[in-house]
Amino acid sequence: MAGARNNTGQIEVTFGYRRHVGGRFVHGCVTLQFDALRPYDFISEARWPASDNYEAAIREAVEETLREFQGHLKSPRVRLIRIEWDDIDSDEGGFRKAAAAATRAAFET
């Protein structure tokens, strides 16, 4: 699932990832805002459950994808606005996949 909202120099993308792998599901859903008019920074405003926090995995996936598309990390500013959490299926891999897909979608929109 992907959705995008676009303002001048800014785009907000929501991407949810859910796959059945082996005997379980893998889940992650993020909303990221990209501001092309600002230098690179990663800011998180997401609320995580007390038990888990995958911001580092999301940041790594965003940075890898930005380098792939731009060849550098000079811009854009990236804000992790919110996540969707599933108590059973959410895991680091799901959030990593969702963040990478949302970043790719920002370049394709």
A tleap script that builds the chain and sets N, CA, C and O, in Angstrom:
source leaprc.protein.ff14SB
mol = sequence {
  NMET ALA GLY ALA ARG ASN ASN THR GLY GLN
  ILE GLU VAL THR PHE GLY TYR ARG ARG HIE
  VAL GLY GLY ARG PHE VAL HIE GLY CYS VAL
  THR LEU GLN PHE ASP ALA LEU ARG PRO TYR
  ASP PHE ILE SER GLU ALA ARG TRP PRO ALA
  SER ASP ASN TYR GLU ALA ALA ILE ARG GLU
  ALA VAL GLU GLU THR LEU ARG GLU PHE GLN
  GLY HIE LEU LYS SER PRO ARG VAL ARG LEU
  ILE ARG ILE GLU TRP ASP ASP ILE ASP SER
  ASP GLU GLY GLY PHE ARG LYS ALA ALA ALA
  ALA ALA THR ARG ALA ALA PHE GLU CTHR
}
set mol.1.N position { 0.837 -1.151 0.000 }
set mol.1.CA position { 0.000 0.000 0.000 }
set mol.1.C position { 0.891 1.225 0.000 }
set mol.1.O position { 1.833 1.309 0.789 }
set mol.2.N position { 0.613 2.150 -0.851 }
set mol.2.CA position { 1.389 3.381 -0.893 }
set mol.2.C position { 0.454 4.547 -1.139 }
set mol.2.O position { -0.525 4.422 -1.875 }
set mol.3.N position { 0.749 5.661 -0.533 }
set mol.3.CA position { 0.009 6.884 -0.766 }
set mol.3.C position { 0.985 8.036 -0.720 }
set mol.3.O position { 1.993 7.974 -0.016 }
set mol.4.N position { 0.691 9.100 -1.474 }
set mol.4.CA position { 1.617 10.225 -1.509 }
set mol.4.C position { 0.836 11.530 -1.526 }
set mol.4.O position { -0.241 11.619 -2.115 }
set mol.5.N position { 1.398 12.538 -0.870 }
set mol.5.CA position { 0.862 13.885 -0.887 }
set mol.5.C position { 2.014 14.800 -1.234 }
set mol.5.O position { 3.102 14.652 -0.677 }
set mol.6.N position { 1.805 15.756 -2.149 }
set mol.6.CA position { 2.902 16.546 -2.681 }
set mol.6.C position { 2.629 18.040 -2.526 }
set mol.6.O position { 1.567 18.524 -2.919 }
set mol.7.N position { 3.594 18.774 -1.950 }
set mol.7.CA position { 3.624 20.235 -1.919 }
set mol.7.C position { 4.928 20.646 -2.590 }
set mol.7.O position { 5.786 19.799 -2.837 }
set mol.8.N position { 5.088 21.929 -2.886 }
set mol.8.CA position { 6.302 22.385 -3.536 }
set mol.8.C position { 7.533 22.002 -2.714 }
set mol.8.O position { 7.701 22.454 -1.581 }
set mol.9.N position { 8.386 21.167 -3.296 }
set mol.9.CA position { 9.604 20.742 -2.630 }
set mol.9.C position { 9.408 19.696 -1.556 }
set mol.9.O position { 10.383 19.175 -1.014 }
set mol.10.N position { 8.146 19.374 -1.234 }
set mol.10.CA position { 7.861 18.404 -0.191 }
set mol.10.C position { 6.953 17.309 -0.716 }
set mol.10.O position { 6.078 17.542 -1.550 }
set mol.11.N position { 7.183 16.119 -0.208 }
set mol.11.CA position { 6.277 15.015 -0.503 }
set mol.11.C position { 6.175 14.157 0.744 }
set mol.11.O position { 7.162 13.930 1.442 }
set mol.12.N position { 4.982 13.691 1.010 }
set mol.12.CA position { 4.735 12.802 2.138 }
set mol.12.C position { 4.261 11.468 1.569 }
set mol.12.O position { 3.322 11.420 0.775 }
set mol.13.N position { 4.914 10.395 1.981 }
set mol.13.CA position { 4.617 9.075 1.450 }
set mol.13.C position { 4.336 8.120 2.601 }
set mol.13.O position { 5.083 8.071 3.578 }
set mol.14.N position { 3.251 7.363 2.475 }
set mol.14.CA position { 2.938 6.289 3.404 }
set mol.14.C position { 3.058 4.980 2.653 }
set mol.14.O position { 2.491 4.818 1.572 }
set mol.15.N position { 3.797 4.047 3.229 }
set mol.15.CA position { 3.938 2.731 2.601 }
set mol.15.C position { 3.841 1.658 3.678 }
set mol.15.O position { 4.525 1.708 4.700 }
set mol.16.N position { 2.972 0.690 3.417 }
set mol.16.CA position { 2.813 -0.446 4.316 }
set mol.16.C position { 3.323 -1.711 3.649 }
set mol.16.O position { 3.048 -1.962 2.475 }
set mol.17.N position { 4.059 -2.496 4.400 }
set mol.17.CA position { 4.630 -3.743 3.898 }
set mol.17.C position { 4.120 -4.883 4.766 }
set mol.17.O position { 4.225 -4.834 5.991 }
set mol.18.N position { 3.566 -5.909 4.127 }
set mol.18.CA position { 3.112 -7.098 4.837 }
set mol.18.C position { 3.296 -8.283 3.900 }
set mol.18.O position { 2.727 -8.317 2.809 }
set mol.19.N position { 4.084 -9.240 4.329 }
set mol.19.CA position { 4.325 -10.445 3.528 }
set mol.19.C position { 4.291 -11.661 4.421 }
set mol.19.O position { 4.660 -11.597 5.594 }
set mol.20.N position { 3.849 -12.760 3.864 }
set mol.20.CA position { 3.892 -14.044 4.560 }
set mol.20.C position { 5.228 -14.700 4.248 }
set mol.20.O position { 5.535 -14.975 3.088 }
set mol.21.N position { 6.022 -14.949 5.287 }
set mol.21.CA position { 7.348 -15.533 5.124 }
set mol.21.C position { 7.433 -16.746 6.051 }
set mol.21.O position { 7.359 -16.620 7.273 }
set mol.22.N position { 7.590 -17.912 5.444 }
set mol.22.CA position { 7.617 -19.116 6.270 }
set mol.22.C position { 6.301 -19.285 6.990 }
set mol.22.O position { 5.243 -19.269 6.361 }
set mol.23.N position { 6.348 -19.444 8.289 }
set mol.23.CA position { 5.124 -19.637 9.064 }
set mol.23.C position { 4.582 -18.393 9.711 }
set mol.23.O position { 3.741 -18.487 10.605 }
set mol.24.N position { 5.040 -17.213 9.286 }
set mol.24.CA position { 4.556 -15.981 9.918 }
set mol.24.C position { 4.498 -14.832 8.916 }
set mol.24.O position { 4.975 -14.947 7.787 }
set mol.25.N position { 3.911 -13.737 9.346 }
set mol.25.CA position { 3.855 -12.532 8.547 }
set mol.25.C position { 4.949 -11.566 8.991 }
set mol.25.O position { 5.385 -11.588 10.142 }
set mol.26.N position { 5.386 -10.716 8.058 }
set mol.26.CA position { 6.340 -9.636 8.320 }
set mol.26.C position { 5.599 -8.343 8.007 }
set mol.26.O position { 5.000 -8.212 6.940 }
set mol.27.N position { 5.635 -7.390 8.932 }
set mol.27.CA position { 4.865 -6.159 8.764 }
set mol.27.C position { 5.686 -4.939 9.155 }
set mol.27.O position { 6.507 -4.986 10.071 }
set mol.28.N position { 5.446 -3.852 8.443 }
set mol.28.CA position { 5.965 -2.537 8.792 }
set mol.28.C position { 5.219 -1.497 7.973 }
set mol.28.O position { 4.912 -1.736 6.805 }
set mol.29.N position { 4.925 -0.357 8.561 }
set mol.29.CA position { 4.253 0.720 7.827 }
set mol.29.C position { 4.796 2.050 8.338 }
set mol.29.O position { 4.841 2.294 9.544 }
set mol.30.N position { 5.207 2.907 7.400 }
set mol.30.CA position { 5.793 4.204 7.753 }
set mol.30.C position { 5.156 5.314 6.930 }
set mol.30.O position { 4.694 5.098 5.810 }
set mol.31.N position { 5.143 6.498 7.512 }
set mol.31.CA position { 4.836 7.723 6.776 }
set mol.31.C position { 6.070 8.604 6.883 }
set mol.31.O position { 6.478 9.001 7.974 }
set mol.32.N position { 6.653 8.903 5.731 }
set mol.32.CA position { 7.857 9.731 5.658 }
set mol.32.C position { 7.551 11.012 4.899 }
set mol.32.O position { 6.810 10.991 3.917 }
set mol.33.N position { 8.112 12.117 5.344 }
set mol.33.CA position { 8.010 13.383 4.630 }
set mol.33.C position { 9.402 13.763 4.147 }
set mol.33.O position { 10.362 13.742 4.918 }
set mol.34.N position { 9.508 14.105 2.880 }
set mol.34.CA position { 10.770 14.490 2.257 }
set mol.34.C position { 10.678 15.960 1.869 }
set mol.34.O position { 9.722 16.377 1.215 }
set mol.35.N position { 11.675 16.744 2.274 }
set mol.35.CA position { 11.723 18.167 1.947 }
set mol.35.C position { 12.996 18.433 1.154 }
set mol.35.O position { 14.084 18.533 1.720 }
set mol.36.N position { 12.848 18.545 -0.161 }
set mol.36.CA position { 13.995 18.695 -1.065 }
set mol.36.C position { 14.681 20.048 -0.926 }
set mol.36.O position { 15.795 20.223 -1.420 }
set mol.37.N position { 14.044 21.000 -0.269 }
set mol.37.CA position { 14.625 22.329 -0.127 }
set mol.37.C position { 15.510 22.460 1.115 }
set mol.37.O position { 16.072 23.526 1.366 }
set mol.38.N position { 15.633 21.396 1.881 }
set mol.38.CA position { 16.437 21.411 3.106 }
set mol.38.C position { 17.586 20.413 3.003 }
set mol.38.O position { 17.471 19.417 2.289 }
set mol.39.N position { 18.694 20.664 3.705 }
set mol.39.CA position { 19.804 19.702 3.693 }
set mol.39.C position { 19.399 18.415 4.407 }
set mol.39.O position { 18.445 18.390 5.184 }
set mol.40.N position { 20.144 17.350 4.125 }
set mol.40.CA position { 19.796 16.059 4.687 }
set mol.40.C position { 19.819 16.072 6.212 }
set mol.40.O position { 20.735 16.591 6.850 }
set mol.41.N position { 18.789 15.487 6.749 }
set mol.41.CA position { 18.676 15.220 8.175 }
set mol.41.C position { 17.584 14.165 8.304 }
set mol.41.O position { 16.686 14.098 7.465 }
set mol.42.N position { 17.651 13.352 9.331 }
set mol.42.CA position { 16.604 12.368 9.606 }
set mol.42.C position { 16.039 12.685 10.974 }
set mol.42.O position { 16.749 12.652 11.979 }
set mol.43.N position { 14.760 12.991 11.001 }
set mol.43.CA position { 14.079 13.391 12.228 }
set mol.43.C position { 12.919 12.424 12.449 }
set mol.43.O position { 12.147 12.157 11.528 }
set mol.44.N position { 12.799 11.906 13.650 }
set mol.44.CA position { 11.692 11.001 13.944 }
set mol.44.C position { 10.706 11.648 14.904 }
set mol.44.O position { 11.081 12.174 15.951 }
set mol.45.N position { 9.438 11.595 14.520 }
set mol.45.CA position { 8.347 12.044 15.374 }
set mol.45.C position { 7.412 10.878 15.697 }
set mol.45.O position { 6.350 11.069 16.289 }
set mol.46.N position { 7.817 9.677 15.302 }
set mol.46.CA position { 6.967 8.501 15.461 }
set mol.46.C position { 6.909 8.066 16.922 }
set mol.46.O position { 7.864 8.235 17.681 }
set mol.47.N position { 5.775 7.507 17.289 }
set mol.47.CA position { 5.593 6.929 18.622 }
set mol.47.C position { 5.689 5.418 18.494 }
set mol.47.O position { 4.957 4.792 17.727 }
set mol.48.N position { 6.597 4.853 19.254 }
set mol.48.CA position { 6.845 3.414 19.221 }
set mol.48.C position { 6.308 2.768 20.494 }
set mol.48.O position { 6.206 3.417 21.535 }
set mol.49.N position { 5.965 1.476 20.399 }
set mol.49.CA position { 5.595 0.777 21.629 }
set mol.49.C position { 6.814 0.667 22.541 }
set mol.49.O position { 7.950 0.748 22.074 }
set mol.50.N position { 6.583 0.487 23.815 }
set mol.50.CA position { 7.684 0.421 24.779 }
set mol.50.C position { 8.623 -0.745 24.500 }
set mol.50.O position { 9.791 -0.705 24.886 }
set mol.51.N position { 8.128 -1.777 23.838 }
set mol.51.CA position { 8.926 -2.988 23.649 }
set mol.51.C position { 9.905 -2.919 22.479 }
set mol.51.O position { 10.936 -3.590 22.516 }
set mol.52.N position { 9.618 -2.132 21.443 }
set mol.52.CA position { 10.439 -2.145 20.241 }
set mol.52.C position { 10.545 -0.751 19.632 }
set mol.52.O position { 9.649 0.081 19.772 }
set mol.53.N position { 11.685 -0.518 18.943 }
set mol.53.CA position { 11.896 0.725 18.223 }
set mol.53.C position { 12.872 0.429 17.079 }
set mol.53.O position { 14.018 0.045 17.312 }
set mol.54.N position { 12.398 0.615 15.838 }
set mol.54.CA position { 13.208 0.291 14.666 }
set mol.54.C position { 13.619 1.536 13.885 }
set mol.54.O position { 13.817 1.466 12.672 }
set mol.55.N position { 13.749 2.670 14.562 }
set mol.55.CA position { 14.147 3.900 13.880 }
set mol.55.C position { 15.500 3.758 13.189 }
set mol.55.O position { 15.683 4.269 12.084 }
set mol.56.N position { 16.442 3.077 13.816 }
set mol.56.CA position { 17.771 2.922 13.210 }
set mol.56.C position { 17.671 2.157 11.898 }
set mol.56.O position { 18.334 2.517 10.925 }
set mol.57.N position { 16.859 1.115 11.852 }
set mol.57.CA position { 16.684 0.335 10.617 }
set mol.57.C position { 16.007 1.175 9.541 }
set mol.57.O position { 16.362 1.080 8.366 }
set mol.58.N position { 15.037 1.996 9.931 }
set mol.58.CA position { 14.356 2.869 8.977 }
set mol.58.C position { 15.345 3.885 8.420 }
set mol.58.O position { 15.406 4.101 7.209 }
set mol.59.N position { 16.114 4.505 9.302 }
set mol.59.CA position { 17.105 5.496 8.854 }
set mol.59.C position { 18.113 4.867 7.888 }
set mol.59.O position { 18.425 5.457 6.853 }
set mol.60.N position { 18.619 3.688 8.213 }
set mol.60.CA position { 19.567 3.004 7.328 }
set mol.60.C position { 18.953 2.730 5.961 }
set mol.60.O position { 19.601 2.944 4.937 }
set mol.61.N position { 17.714 2.260 5.936 }
set mol.61.CA position { 17.051 1.963 4.663 }
set mol.61.C position { 16.847 3.233 3.841 }
set mol.61.O position { 17.042 3.226 2.626 }
set mol.62.N position { 16.456 4.321 4.500 }
set mol.62.CA position { 16.276 5.607 3.806 }
set mol.62.C position { 17.607 6.071 3.226 }
set mol.62.O position { 17.670 6.464 2.061 }
set mol.63.N position { 18.666 6.031 4.021 }
set mol.63.CA position { 19.974 6.509 3.556 }
set mol.63.C position { 20.510 5.649 2.412 }
set mol.63.O position { 21.052 6.188 1.447 }
set mol.64.N position { 20.373 4.343 2.496 }
set mol.64.CA position { 20.810 3.463 1.404 }
set mol.64.C position { 20.067 3.786 0.108 }
set mol.64.O position { 20.663 3.840 -0.967 }
set mol.65.N position { 18.754 4.000 0.229 }
set mol.65.CA position { 17.940 4.281 -0.962 }
set mol.65.C position { 18.259 5.664 -1.524 }
set mol.65.O position { 18.311 5.830 -2.743 }
set mol.66.N position { 18.473 6.658 -0.664 }
set mol.66.CA position { 18.854 7.990 -1.146 }
set mol.66.C position { 20.183 7.948 -1.892 }
set mol.66.O position { 20.330 8.572 -2.943 }
set mol.67.N position { 21.148 7.212 -1.347 }
set mol.67.CA position { 22.445 7.083 -2.038 }
set mol.67.C position { 22.271 6.392 -3.387 }
set mol.67.O position { 22.924 6.758 -4.364 }
set mol.68.N position { 21.400 5.404 -3.441 }
set mol.68.CA position { 21.138 4.685 -4.693 }
set mol.68.C position { 20.562 5.622 -5.752 }
set mol.68.O position { 20.964 5.566 -6.914 }
set mol.69.N position { 19.625 6.480 -5.357 }
set mol.69.CA position { 18.965 7.369 -6.314 }
set mol.69.C position { 19.760 8.634 -6.600 }
set mol.69.O position { 19.758 9.114 -7.734 }
set mol.70.N position { 20.448 9.194 -5.587 }
set mol.70.CA position { 21.120 10.483 -5.739 }
set mol.70.C position { 22.633 10.391 -5.800 }
set mol.70.O position { 23.291 11.260 -6.371 }
set mol.71.N position { 23.181 9.348 -5.217 }
set mol.71.CA position { 24.627 9.225 -5.130 }
set mol.71.C position { 25.236 10.016 -3.991 }
set mol.71.O position { 26.460 10.082 -3.876 }
set mol.72.N position { 24.403 10.624 -3.136 }
set mol.72.CA position { 24.891 11.426 -2.009 }
set mol.72.C position { 23.792 11.558 -0.963 }
set mol.72.O position { 22.662 11.112 -1.165 }
set mol.73.N position { 24.149 12.184 0.166 }
set mol.73.CA position { 23.179 12.466 1.232 }
set mol.73.C position { 23.137 13.965 1.546 }
set mol.73.O position { 23.075 14.351 2.714 }
set mol.74.N position { 23.170 14.806 0.516 }
set mol.74.CA position { 23.136 16.252 0.738 }
set mol.74.C position { 21.719 16.743 1.012 }
set mol.74.O position { 21.543 17.750 1.699 }
set mol.75.N position { 20.729 16.070 0.500 }
set mol.75.CA position { 19.322 16.400 0.695 }
set mol.75.C position { 18.533 15.125 0.394 }
set mol.75.O position { 19.117 14.179 -0.134 }
set mol.76.N position { 17.314 15.057 0.685 }
set mol.76.CA position { 16.393 15.964 1.352 }
set mol.76.C position { 16.352 15.721 2.857 }
set mol.76.O position { 16.896 14.738 3.360 }
set mol.77.N position { 15.691 16.646 3.565 }
set mol.77.CA position { 15.405 16.371 4.974 }
set mol.77.C position { 14.302 15.318 5.003 }
set mol.77.O position { 13.343 15.400 4.235 }
set mol.78.N position { 14.435 14.336 5.883 }
set mol.78.CA position { 13.463 13.251 5.981 }
set mol.78.C position { 12.897 13.237 7.399 }
set mol.78.O position { 13.634 13.212 8.385 }
set mol.79.N position { 11.567 13.256 7.469 }
set mol.79.CA position { 10.887 13.161 8.766 }
set mol.79.C position { 10.077 11.879 8.800 }
set mol.79.O position { 9.252 11.633 7.920 }
set mol.80.N position { 10.312 11.068 9.809 }
set mol.80.CA position { 9.465 9.908 10.066 }
set mol.80.C position { 8.308 10.421 10.903 }
set mol.80.O position { 8.451 10.686 12.097 }
set mol.81.N position { 7.157 10.555 10.255 }
set mol.81.CA position { 6.012 11.189 10.901 }
set mol.81.C position { 5.253 10.211 11.780 }
set mol.81.O position { 4.891 10.536 12.911 }
set mol.82.N position { 5.010 9.003 11.258 }
set mol.82.CA position { 4.275 8.016 12.049 }
set mol.82.C position { 4.544 6.614 11.534 }
set mol.82.O position { 5.029 6.409 10.421 }
set mol.83.N position { 4.214 5.674 12.374 }
set mol.83.CA position { 4.288 4.267 12.010 }
set mol.83.C position { 2.938 3.628 12.303 }
set mol.83.O position { 2.133 4.170 13.061 }
set mol.84.N position { 2.704 2.482 11.701 }
set mol.84.CA position { 1.574 1.638 12.095 }
set mol.84.C position { 2.183 0.371 12.657 }
set mol.84.O position { 3.083 -0.215 12.057 }
set mol.85.N position { 1.688 -0.051 13.814 }
set mol.85.CA position { 2.276 -1.163 14.538 }
set mol.85.C position { 1.280 -2.313 14.648 }
set mol.85.O position { 0.101 -2.107 14.935 }
set mol.86.N position { 1.768 -3.511 14.419 }
set mol.86.CA position { 0.993 -4.735 14.633 }
set mol.86.C position { 1.701 -5.513 15.730 }
set mol.86.O position { 2.863 -5.889 15.571 }
set mol.87.N position { 1.017 -5.759 16.840 }
set mol.87.CA position { 1.639 -6.393 18.003 }
set mol.87.C position { 2.239 -7.762 17.698 }
set mol.87.O position { 3.178 -8.183 18.375 }
set mol.88.N position { 1.729 -8.451 16.714 }
set mol.88.CA position { 2.214 -9.791 16.394 }
set mol.88.C position { 3.208 -9.776 15.238 }
set mol.88.O position { 4.261 -10.408 15.322 }
set mol.89.N position { 2.887 -9.063 14.164 }
set mol.89.CA position { 3.647 -9.195 12.918 }
set mol.89.C position { 4.714 -8.138 12.662 }
set mol.89.O position { 5.591 -8.355 11.825 }
set mol.90.N position { 4.670 -7.004 13.354 }
set mol.90.CA position { 5.670 -5.957 13.099 }
set mol.90.C position { 7.059 -6.446 13.482 }
set mol.90.O position { 7.252 -7.058 14.533 }
set mol.91.N position { 8.032 -6.163 12.602 }
set mol.91.CA position { 9.424 -6.504 12.894 }
set mol.91.C position { 10.359 -5.586 12.123 }
set mol.91.O position { 9.930 -4.830 11.251 }
set mol.92.N position { 11.639 -5.662 12.455 }
set mol.92.CA position { 12.629 -4.768 11.865 }
set mol.92.C position { 12.666 -4.864 10.345 }
set mol.92.O position { 12.718 -3.844 9.659 }
set mol.93.N position { 12.639 -6.085 9.817 }
set mol.93.CA position { 12.687 -6.279 8.368 }
set mol.93.C position { 11.513 -5.643 7.655 }
set mol.93.O position { 11.677 -5.084 6.571 }
set mol.94.N position { 10.334 -5.717 8.244 }
set mol.94.CA position { 9.156 -5.098 7.647 }
set mol.94.C position { 9.268 -3.587 7.581 }
set mol.94.O position { 8.896 -2.972 6.582 }
set mol.95.N position { 9.784 -2.985 8.655 }
set mol.95.CA position { 9.954 -1.526 8.656 }
set mol.95.C position { 11.066 -1.102 7.708 }
set mol.95.O position { 10.971 -0.051 7.073 }
set mol.96.N position { 12.108 -1.900 7.607 }
set mol.96.CA position { 13.183 -1.605 6.658 }
set mol.96.C position { 12.641 -1.611 5.225 }
set mol.96.O position { 12.924 -0.698 4.449 }
set mol.97.N position { 11.869 -2.631 4.879 }
set mol.97.CA position { 11.294 -2.726 3.529 }
set mol.97.C position { 10.334 -1.573 3.259 }
set mol.97.O position { 10.355 -0.990 2.175 }
set mol.98.N position { 9.490 -1.238 4.241 }
set mol.98.CA position { 8.536 -0.141 4.061 }
set mol.98.C position { 9.245 1.185 3.855 }
set mol.98.O position { 8.837 1.979 3.007 }
set mol.99.N position { 10.308 1.437 4.625 }
set mol.99.CA position { 11.051 2.700 4.499 }
set mol.99.C position { 11.738 2.815 3.144 }
set mol.99.O position { 11.721 3.880 2.526 }
set mol.100.N position { 12.341 1.725 2.679 }
set mol.100.CA position { 13.000 1.751 1.372 }
set mol.100.C position { 11.981 1.988 0.272 }
set mol.100.O position { 12.227 2.775 -0.643 }
set mol.101.N position { 10.833 1.314 0.350 }
set mol.101.CA position { 9.793 1.483 -0.675 }
set mol.101.C position { 9.215 2.898 -0.657 }
set mol.101.O position { 8.954 3.468 -1.716 }
set mol.102.N position { 9.012 3.468 0.525 }
set mol.102.CA position { 8.496 4.825 0.621 }
set mol.102.C position { 9.493 5.828 0.034 }
set mol.102.O position { 9.093 6.793 -0.617 }
set mol.103.N position { 10.781 5.601 0.262 }
set mol.103.CA position { 11.810 6.497 -0.286 }
set mol.103.C position { 11.846 6.393 -1.814 }
set mol.103.O position { 11.936 7.410 -2.502 }
set mol.104.N position { 11.778 5.179 -2.342 }
set mol.104.CA position { 11.723 5.019 -3.810 }
set mol.104.C position { 10.481 5.701 -4.381 }
set mol.104.O position { 10.547 6.352 -5.424 }
set mol.105.N position { 9.357 5.551 -3.696 }
set mol.105.CA position { 8.101 6.171 -4.166 }
set mol.105.C position { 8.217 7.695 -4.196 }
set mol.105.O position { 7.613 8.338 -5.055 }
set mol.106.N position { 8.972 8.275 -3.285 }
set mol.106.CA position { 9.141 9.737 -3.275 }
set mol.106.C position { 9.819 10.224 -4.537 }
set mol.106.O position { 9.553 11.335 -4.996 }
set mol.107.N position { 10.704 9.398 -5.111 }
set mol.107.CA position { 11.389 9.767 -6.345 }
set mol.107.C position { 10.540 9.489 -7.569 }
set mol.107.O position { 10.780 10.073 -8.626 }
set mol.108.N position { 9.564 8.623 -7.456 }
set mol.108.CA position { 8.742 8.242 -8.600 }
set mol.108.C position { 7.467 9.050 -8.713 }
set mol.108.O position { 6.771 8.977 -9.725 }
set mol.109.N position { 7.150 9.837 -7.661 }
set mol.109.CA position { 5.899 10.596 -7.651 }
set mol.109.C position { 6.095 11.957 -8.253 }
set mol.109.O position { 5.149 12.740 -8.330 }
savepdb mol mol.pdb
quit
